[in-house]
């Protein structure tokens, strides 16, 4: 089957793209940590995966497309508002349909509209089932899903699967624990922020190292370990508050000791 031409809409889109290059992601957060989006998106929920085997014996891990949409919505907002995708080109050749797409998203820090690079997805138009060939009425949708999925990998979505980390059973167990903890209401962002504020107040009331140790032993240390399973940045930030308070107490003790010696 020969090549089919693009629609006028897609041709007009290409014309616009050629005259105005897409913006590259950029924000103060991205400049400080270019991996900030990648790290938020890289870990895959094992429940959203299943193994597959292709002809020739190739084995891999399939990722649920709906889960990918959910993760993008969690980070950027609803599709069409905080992120989305567009078809740039399409063609049919060798009984396959190919679609080229790219993904856009609004930078969570600046609101700047950014784009991934374009990617192609392809699907066979005719499937053989029980020795009988039949047209696949979802081949266009599957090709778009394939193209969008490849674009999202550029942002880091499900990067652990593509980097082979899911081949490690220990890593899969850690991922399972991460998503189990993520569903805990006490480990949601608002709950973590409230805990951090509570710790700040309670640290302000600590007068000596005994008070500090008591605060750590009566639940703060355990809660911080739990927070670390879903948000290590918050864990390190709150833990540093204890270190700062300890340094203040030790300095105060040294200053008081020096005053006594001077007297």
Residue frames relative to the residue before (quaternion, step in Angstrom):
aa qw qx qy qz dx dy dz
X 1.0000 0.0000 0.0000 0.0000 0.00 0.00 0.00
X 0.4117 -0.7600 0.4510 0.2222 3.56 -0.76 1.03
X 0.6754 -0.4932 0.3719 0.4029 3.53 -1.37 0.15
X 0.2370 -0.7453 0.6080 0.1367 3.57 -1.09 0.84
X 0.4777 -0.6911 0.4640 0.2810 3.57 -0.99 0.79
X 0.5937 -0.5689 0.4394 0.3617 3.53 -1.29 0.38
X 0.5412 -0.5809 0.4845 0.3673 3.55 -1.28 0.30
X 0.6538 -0.5163 0.3713 0.4100 3.57 -1.24 0.36
X 0.6151 0.5667 -0.3456 0.4255 3.57 1.07 -0.77
X 0.6776 0.4818 -0.2870 0.4757 3.54 0.92 -0.93
X 0.6227 0.5397 -0.3424 0.4514 3.58 1.04 -0.77
X 0.6547 0.5055 -0.3066 0.4710 3.57 0.99 -0.84
X 0.6159 0.5451 -0.3360 0.4590 3.57 1.08 -0.77
X 0.6523 0.5139 -0.3171 0.4581 3.57 0.95 -0.90
X 0.6277 0.5440 -0.3407 0.4405 3.58 1.02 -0.83
X 0.6559 0.5107 -0.3001 0.4679 3.57 0.99 -0.88
X 0.6569 0.5218 -0.3092 0.4480 3.55 0.95 -0.90
X 0.6674 0.5196 -0.3143 0.4310 3.58 0.98 -0.83
X 0.7230 0.4355 -0.2574 0.4705 3.60 1.09 -0.62
X 0.7769 0.1949 -0.1171 0.5872 3.58 1.20 -0.43
X 0.2836 -0.7894 0.5217 0.1557 3.54 -0.20 1.28
X 0.5214 -0.6464 0.4511 0.3270 3.59 -0.99 0.78
X 0.5250 -0.6321 0.4727 0.3184 3.53 -1.18 0.64
X 0.3624 -0.6966 0.5740 0.2323 3.52 -1.19 0.56
X 0.6048 -0.5828 0.3902 0.3772 3.56 -1.00 0.84
X 0.1985 0.7865 -0.5678 0.1403 3.53 -0.91 0.88
X 0.2275 0.7412 -0.6096 0.1652 3.55 -0.93 0.91
X 0.6810 -0.4642 0.3437 0.4501 3.53 -1.23 0.17
X 0.6475 0.5087 -0.3252 0.4650 3.57 1.01 -0.81
X 0.6611 0.5067 -0.3124 0.4568 3.56 0.93 -0.92
X 0.6426 0.5206 -0.3301 0.4551 3.57 1.01 -0.80
X 0.6802 0.4754 -0.2900 0.4767 3.56 0.99 -0.81
X 0.7951 0.0227 0.0239 0.6056 3.58 1.01 -0.82
X 0.2252 -0.8190 0.5129 0.1244 3.61 -0.02 1.23
X 0.6614 0.5057 -0.3055 0.4620 3.59 1.25 -0.23
X 0.3844 0.7741 -0.4631 0.1963 3.61 1.24 -0.02
X 0.6854 0.4440 -0.2968 0.4949 3.64 0.94 -0.74
X 0.6158 0.5599 -0.3383 0.4391 3.57 0.97 -0.87
X 0.7013 0.4785 -0.2758 0.4507 3.57 0.83 -0.97
X 0.6396 0.5153 -0.3303 0.4651 3.60 1.12 -0.54
X 0.7691 0.3953 -0.1777 0.4698 3.57 1.10 -0.72
X 0.5583 0.6964 -0.3641 0.2662 3.57 1.16 -0.56
X 0.7056 0.4870 -0.2801 0.4319 3.60 0.99 -0.77
X 0.2396 -0.7987 0.5450 0.0874 3.57 -0.78 1.12
X 0.4410 -0.6667 0.5344 0.2747 3.55 -1.05 0.81
X 0.4534 -0.7065 0.4656 0.2801 3.64 -0.59 1.06
X 0.6114 0.5627 -0.3523 0.4307 3.60 1.12 -0.59
X 0.6800 0.4686 -0.2801 0.4894 3.60 1.24 -0.39
X 0.6656 0.4751 -0.3000 0.4913 3.59 1.25 0.27
X 0.0381 0.7650 -0.6422 -0.0289 3.52 -1.31 0.33
X 0.5070 -0.6631 0.4528 0.3134 3.60 -1.02 0.72
X 0.0577 -0.7815 0.6190 0.0527 3.57 -1.22 0.48
X 0.1942 -0.7556 0.6145 0.1170 3.54 -1.29 0.43
X 0.2194 -0.7779 0.5781 0.1121 3.57 -0.81 1.02
X 0.6700 -0.4587 0.3766 0.4461 3.52 -1.32 0.16
X 0.7194 0.3754 -0.3083 0.4965 3.54 -0.92 0.90
X 0.5689 -0.6483 0.3529 0.3626 3.56 1.31 -0.02
X 0.4316 0.6995 -0.4776 0.3104 3.61 1.23 0.07
X 0.1168 -0.7952 0.5936 0.0419 3.56 -0.90 0.97
X 0.0742 0.8026 -0.5876 0.0715 3.52 -1.07 0.76
X 0.4737 -0.6400 0.5205 0.3082 3.54 -1.35 -0.23
X 0.2471 -0.7755 0.5689 0.1182 3.56 -0.72 1.11
X 0.2357 -0.7767 0.5739 0.1084 3.58 -0.95 0.94
X 0.4955 -0.6684 0.4736 0.2888 3.57 -0.86 0.99
X 0.4219 -0.7285 0.4744 0.2574 3.65 -0.58 1.09
X 0.6386 0.5307 -0.3366 0.4442 3.60 1.02 -0.73
X 0.6104 0.5392 -0.3483 0.4641 3.59 1.09 -0.67
X 0.6314 0.5301 -0.3376 0.4543 3.58 1.00 -0.77
X 0.6399 0.5124 -0.3219 0.4737 3.59 1.00 -0.81
X 0.6419 0.5298 -0.3200 0.4526 3.57 1.00 -0.83
X 0.6609 0.5077 -0.3105 0.4572 3.59 0.94 -0.87
X 0.6486 0.5028 -0.3215 0.4725 3.60 0.97 -0.80
X 0.6411 0.5165 -0.3175 0.4706 3.58 1.05 -0.77
X 0.6300 0.5457 -0.3278 0.4449 3.59 1.04 -0.79
X 0.7408 0.4163 -0.2228 0.4778 3.58 0.94 -0.88
X 0.8256 0.2640 -0.1003 0.4885 3.60 0.88 -0.97
X 0.5816 -0.5552 0.4008 0.4391 3.61 1.15 -0.44
X 0.7583 -0.3973 0.2560 0.4489 3.60 -1.30 0.05
X 0.5607 -0.5844 0.4615 0.3622 3.57 -1.14 0.65
X 0.7525 0.3267 -0.2784 0.4995 3.55 -0.94 0.94
X 0.7339 0.3498 -0.2067 0.5443 3.57 1.27 -0.34
X 0.8062 0.2004 -0.0967 0.5483 3.58 0.76 -1.04
X 0.7814 -0.0140 0.0106 0.6238 3.54 1.28 -0.38
X 0.0839 0.7949 -0.5992 0.0461 3.56 -1.25 0.22
X 0.2883 -0.7444 0.5705 0.1932 3.55 -1.26 -0.22
X 0.1410 -0.7868 0.5956 0.0796 3.54 -1.23 0.44
X 0.4498 -0.6603 0.5375 0.2698 3.52 -1.20 0.68
X 0.2027 -0.8025 0.5539 0.0899 3.56 -0.85 0.99
X 0.7942 -0.0466 0.0826 0.6002 3.58 1.09 -0.67
X 0.0243 0.7839 -0.6194 -0.0341 3.58 -1.27 0.24
X 0.0154 0.7899 -0.6124 0.0301 3.54 -1.19 0.52
X 0.2378 -0.7338 0.6141 0.1669 3.55 -1.29 0.37
X 0.1768 0.7718 -0.5895 0.1596 3.56 -0.80 1.02
X 0.8484 0.0873 -0.0855 0.5151 3.55 -1.09 0.79
X 0.6457 -0.5621 0.3001 0.4208 3.56 0.98 0.98
X 0.6070 0.4877 -0.3795 0.4996 3.57 1.11 0.75
X 0.2800 -0.7255 0.5992 0.1904 3.55 -1.18 0.59
X 0.1122 -0.7900 0.6023 0.0240 3.56 -0.88 1.03
X 0.0678 -0.7865 0.6137 0.0116 3.56 -0.98 0.92
X 0.2079 -0.7516 0.6147 0.1188 3.55 -1.01 0.89
X 0.0486 0.8041 -0.5871 0.0796 3.58 -0.80 1.03
X 0.1133 -0.7532 0.6361 0.1236 3.52 -1.33 0.19
X 0.3653 -0.7331 0.5413 0.1900 3.57 -1.20 0.60
X 0.1482 -0.7550 0.6292 0.1099 3.57 -1.09 0.75
X 0.0044 0.7834 -0.6215 0.0035 3.55 -1.24 0.48
X 0.4090 -0.6799 0.5475 0.2657 3.55 -1.24 0.47
X 0.4746 -0.6710 0.4855 0.2978 3.56 -0.75 1.04
X 0.4745 -0.7113 0.4361 0.2805 3.62 -0.66 1.05
X 0.6927 0.4823 -0.2791 0.4578 3.60 1.13 -0.57
X 0.8227 0.2531 -0.0991 0.4993 3.58 0.86 -0.97
X 0.4232 -0.6974 0.4741 0.3312 3.59 1.17 -0.47
X 0.4179 0.7139 -0.4612 0.3210 3.58 1.29 0.09
X 0.3885 -0.7126 0.5347 0.2354 3.59 -0.98 0.86
X 0.0401 -0.8087 0.5850 -0.0462 3.54 -0.70 1.14
X 0.2573 -0.7737 0.5660 0.1215 3.55 -1.27 0.46
X 0.3850 -0.6393 0.5965 0.2954 3.53 -1.28 0.41
X 0.5841 -0.5141 0.4587 0.4290 3.53 -1.29 -0.03
X 0.5671 -0.6057 0.4250 0.3618 3.63 -1.14 0.49
X 0.0736 -0.7815 0.6189 0.0302 3.55 -1.19 0.63
X 0.3522 -0.7228 0.5582 0.2046 3.56 -1.21 0.64
X 0.0949 -0.7541 0.6461 0.0698 3.52 -1.19 0.71
X 0.0706 -0.8280 0.5561 0.0121 3.58 -1.00 0.75
X 0.0295 -0.7910 0.6108 -0.0183 3.56 -1.12 0.76
X 0.5103 -0.6281 0.4928 0.3196 3.58 -1.08 0.71
X 0.4004 -0.7305 0.5050 0.2259 3.57 -0.97 0.87
X 0.7585 0.2600 -0.1427 0.5803 3.55 1.21 -0.52
X 0.1528 -0.7862 0.5961 0.0562 3.55 -0.84 1.02
X 0.2982 -0.7273 0.5879 0.1912 3.54 -1.16 0.64
X 0.0373 0.7937 -0.6029 0.0719 3.55 -0.62 1.16
X 0.8411 -0.0418 -0.0290 0.5385 3.54 -0.72 1.15
X 0.7191 -0.4677 0.2391 0.4549 3.54 1.02 0.89
X 0.6687 0.4627 -0.2911 0.5040 3.58 1.30 0.03
X 0.3470 -0.7362 0.5431 0.2064 3.57 -0.89 0.96
X 0.0480 0.7848 -0.6146 0.0642 3.55 -1.03 0.88
X 0.5224 -0.6409 0.4517 0.3351 3.61 -1.01 0.72
X 0.3286 -0.7243 0.5745 0.1932 3.54 -1.13 0.73
X 0.2693 -0.8127 0.4962 0.1442 3.59 -0.32 1.23
X 0.6825 0.4560 -0.2968 0.4880 3.61 1.25 -0.04
X 0.3471 0.7833 -0.4720 0.2079 3.59 1.25 0.17
X 0.6448 0.5069 -0.3395 0.4605 3.62 1.00 -0.71
X 0.6531 0.5081 -0.3153 0.4646 3.58 0.93 -0.89
X 0.6675 0.5049 -0.3038 0.4553 3.58 0.94 -0.88
X 0.6343 0.5231 -0.3344 0.4608 3.59 1.05 -0.69
X 0.6415 0.5027 -0.3220 0.4817 3.58 1.03 -0.77
X 0.6342 0.5287 -0.3258 0.4605 3.58 0.98 -0.86
X 0.6427 0.5257 -0.3104 0.4629 3.57 1.01 -0.86
X 0.6794 0.4934 -0.2919 0.4580 3.59 0.88 -0.95
X 0.6673 0.4963 -0.3027 0.4656 3.59 0.90 -0.92
X 0.6299 0.5446 -0.3327 0.4427 3.58 0.99 -0.82
X 0.6536 0.5029 -0.3097 0.4733 3.57 1.01 -0.81
X 0.6254 0.5301 -0.3375 0.4625 3.60 1.06 -0.72
X 0.6757 0.5150 -0.2993 0.4344 3.57 0.92 -0.91
X 0.5634 0.5792 -0.3905 0.4412 3.59 1.16 -0.49
X 0.6030 0.5701 -0.3572 0.4287 3.60 1.09 -0.64
X 0.6724 0.4573 -0.2901 0.5045 3.59 1.20 -0.49
X 0.6140 -0.5621 0.3431 0.4351 3.57 1.29 -0.23
X 0.4506 0.7124 -0.4544 0.2881 3.62 1.22 -0.16
X 0.8439 -0.0101 -0.0591 0.5332 3.55 -0.75 1.18
X 0.2045 0.8154 -0.5171 0.1608 3.58 1.11 0.65
X 0.5997 0.5886 -0.3729 0.3934 3.60 1.05 -0.66
X 0.6235 0.5241 -0.3421 0.4686 3.60 1.08 -0.66
X 0.7063 0.4700 -0.2634 0.4592 3.58 0.85 -0.99
X 0.6802 0.4597 -0.2876 0.4933 3.59 1.19 -0.44
X 0.5650 -0.6555 0.3572 0.3514 3.58 1.28 0.19
X 0.4171 0.7341 -0.4619 0.2717 3.60 1.23 0.11
X 0.6115 0.5666 -0.3517 0.4258 3.59 1.16 -0.52
X 0.5344 0.6046 -0.4132 0.4221 3.59 1.26 -0.11
X 0.6408 0.4986 -0.3023 0.4994 3.58 1.29 -0.37
X 0.4030 -0.7439 0.4800 0.2319 3.59 -0.49 1.18
X 0.6194 0.5422 -0.3493 0.4475 3.60 1.05 -0.69
X 0.6429 0.5129 -0.3262 0.4659 3.58 0.98 -0.81
X 0.6370 0.5257 -0.3341 0.4542 3.59 0.97 -0.81
X 0.6353 0.5229 -0.3292 0.4633 3.58 1.01 -0.78
X 0.6437 0.5124 -0.3184 0.4709 3.58 1.02 -0.80
X 0.6443 0.5165 -0.3185 0.4655 3.58 1.03 -0.79
X 0.6267 0.5293 -0.3280 0.4686 3.58 1.04 -0.77
X 0.6582 0.5015 -0.3020 0.4734 3.57 0.97 -0.87
X 0.6218 0.5540 -0.3343 0.4411 3.58 1.03 -0.81
X 0.7316 0.4208 -0.2511 0.4740 3.59 0.80 -0.97
X 0.5791 0.5478 -0.3811 0.4682 3.59 1.16 -0.44
X 0.6714 0.4815 -0.2860 0.4853 3.56 1.00 -0.86
X 0.6230 0.5730 -0.3343 0.4145 3.57 1.04 -0.80
X 0.6782 0.4851 -0.2876 0.4712 3.58 1.13 -0.63
X 0.5080 0.6412 -0.4157 0.3974 3.58 1.33 -0.12
X 0.4484 -0.7148 0.4569 0.2815 3.66 -0.64 1.02
X 0.6319 0.5435 -0.3339 0.4403 3.60 1.15 -0.55
X 0.7180 0.4155 -0.2413 0.5035 3.57 1.27 -0.25
X 0.4006 0.6846 -0.4964 0.3529 3.57 1.21 0.46
X 0.6900 -0.5107 0.3078 0.4102 3.64 -1.11 0.57
X 0.6679 0.4996 -0.3159 0.4523 3.61 0.90 -0.87
X 0.6588 0.5058 -0.3084 0.4636 3.58 1.00 -0.82
X 0.6386 0.5157 -0.3242 0.4702 3.59 1.04 -0.77
X 0.6441 0.5195 -0.3182 0.4626 3.59 0.99 -0.84
X 0.6512 0.5073 -0.3140 0.4689 3.59 1.01 -0.81
X 0.6346 0.5233 -0.3230 0.4681 3.58 1.05 -0.79
X 0.6415 0.5260 -0.3241 0.4548 3.59 0.97 -0.85
X 0.6541 0.5056 -0.3120 0.4682 3.59 0.96 -0.84
X 0.6367 0.5255 -0.3235 0.4623 3.58 1.03 -0.80
X 0.6469 0.5202 -0.3147 0.4603 3.58 0.98 -0.88
X 0.6230 0.5419 -0.3444 0.4467 3.59 0.96 -0.81
X 0.6760 0.4900 -0.2938 0.4654 3.58 0.93 -0.90
X 0.6917 0.4773 -0.2866 0.4599 3.57 0.90 -0.91
X 0.6125 0.5305 -0.3520 0.4685 3.59 1.09 -0.60
X 0.6238 0.5553 -0.3370 0.4346 3.56 1.07 -0.71
X 0.6889 0.4685 -0.2718 0.4818 3.56 1.21 -0.53
X 0.5244 0.6309 -0.4165 0.3918 3.61 1.26 -0.14
X 0.2169 -0.8119 0.5346 0.0893 3.58 -0.74 1.09
X 0.8030 0.0579 -0.0175 0.5929 3.58 1.15 -0.54
X 0.7302 -0.4358 0.3008 0.4317 3.56 -1.35 0.05
X 0.5883 0.5666 -0.3729 0.4403 3.59 1.11 -0.56
X 0.6404 0.5115 -0.3172 0.4771 3.58 0.99 -0.82
X 0.6514 0.5300 -0.3058 0.4487 3.55 0.99 -0.91
X 0.6673 0.4960 -0.2930 0.4720 3.57 0.94 -0.91
X 0.6313 0.5396 -0.3264 0.4515 3.58 1.02 -0.79
X 0.6404 0.5210 -0.3166 0.4672 3.58 0.99 -0.83
X 0.6619 0.5046 -0.3050 0.4630 3.58 0.96 -0.87
X 0.7169 0.4743 -0.2604 0.4396 3.58 0.87 -0.96
X 0.7089 0.4716 -0.2691 0.4501 3.60 1.07 -0.59
X 0.8338 -0.2485 0.0685 0.4882 3.56 0.92 0.94
X 0.5818 0.6106 -0.3895 0.3701 3.60 1.07 -0.58
X 0.6644 0.5139 -0.3107 0.4448 3.58 0.91 -0.89
X 0.6602 0.5038 -0.3022 0.4679 3.57 0.95 -0.88
X 0.6618 0.5091 -0.3058 0.4576 3.57 0.92 -0.91
X 0.6484 0.5189 -0.3230 0.4538 3.58 1.00 -0.76
X 0.6195 0.5235 -0.3487 0.4697 3.58 1.05 -0.67
X 0.6440 0.5099 -0.3170 0.4742 3.59 1.03 -0.76
X 0.6416 0.5226 -0.3210 0.4606 3.58 0.96 -0.86
X 0.6249 0.5739 -0.3287 0.4148 3.57 1.05 -0.75
X 0.6079 0.5655 -0.3617 0.4242 3.60 1.16 -0.44
X 0.7802 0.2994 -0.1662 0.5235 3.60 1.17 -0.48
X 0.8085 0.0743 -0.0102 0.5838 3.61 1.12 -0.58
X 0.1547 -0.8316 0.5288 0.0701 3.56 0.10 1.28
X 0.5768 0.5786 -0.3836 0.4304 3.58 1.12 -0.54
X 0.6690 0.4780 -0.2923 0.4884 3.58 0.93 -0.90
X 0.6179 0.5493 -0.3427 0.4462 3.58 1.01 -0.80
X 0.6895 0.4718 -0.2817 0.4718 3.59 0.84 -0.96
X 0.6430 0.5347 -0.3270 0.4402 3.58 0.99 -0.81
X 0.6975 0.4548 -0.2761 0.4800 3.59 0.89 -0.92
X 0.6234 0.5367 -0.3394 0.4562 3.59 1.03 -0.76
X 0.6345 0.5398 -0.3318 0.4426 3.58 1.04 -0.77
X 0.5703 0.5828 -0.3869 0.4306 3.60 1.17 -0.48
X 0.6308 0.5166 -0.3253 0.4790 3.58 1.07 -0.75
X 0.6543 0.5151 -0.3148 0.4555 3.58 0.95 -0.88
X 0.6509 0.5144 -0.3146 0.4612 3.57 0.99 -0.84
X 0.6621 0.5033 -0.3067 0.4629 3.58 0.96 -0.87
X 0.6281 0.5303 -0.3370 0.4590 3.58 1.01 -0.78
X 0.6509 0.5146 -0.3132 0.4619 3.57 0.97 -0.89
X 0.6382 0.5264 -0.3260 0.4575 3.60 1.02 -0.78
X 0.6638 0.5049 -0.3051 0.4597 3.59 0.94 -0.90
X 0.6612 0.5032 -0.3071 0.4639 3.58 0.93 -0.89
X 0.6444 0.5099 -0.3241 0.4687 3.59 0.99 -0.80
X 0.6458 0.5200 -0.3192 0.4589 3.56 0.99 -0.84
X 0.6397 0.5178 -0.3198 0.4694 3.58 1.02 -0.83
X 0.6511 0.5113 -0.3158 0.4636 3.59 0.97 -0.84
X 0.6538 0.5145 -0.3158 0.4561 3.57 0.96 -0.88
X 0.6640 0.4964 -0.3039 0.4694 3.58 0.97 -0.84
X 0.6296 0.5305 -0.3266 0.4642 3.57 1.09 -0.74
X 0.6502 0.5156 -0.3099 0.4642 3.56 1.03 -0.79
X 0.6358 0.5299 -0.3291 0.4546 3.58 1.04 -0.76
X 0.6445 0.5237 -0.3190 0.4567 3.59 1.03 -0.81
X 0.6498 0.5116 -0.3169 0.4644 3.57 0.99 -0.86
X 0.6513 0.5190 -0.3171 0.4538 3.57 1.00 -0.82
X 0.6434 0.5139 -0.3209 0.4680 3.56 1.08 -0.72
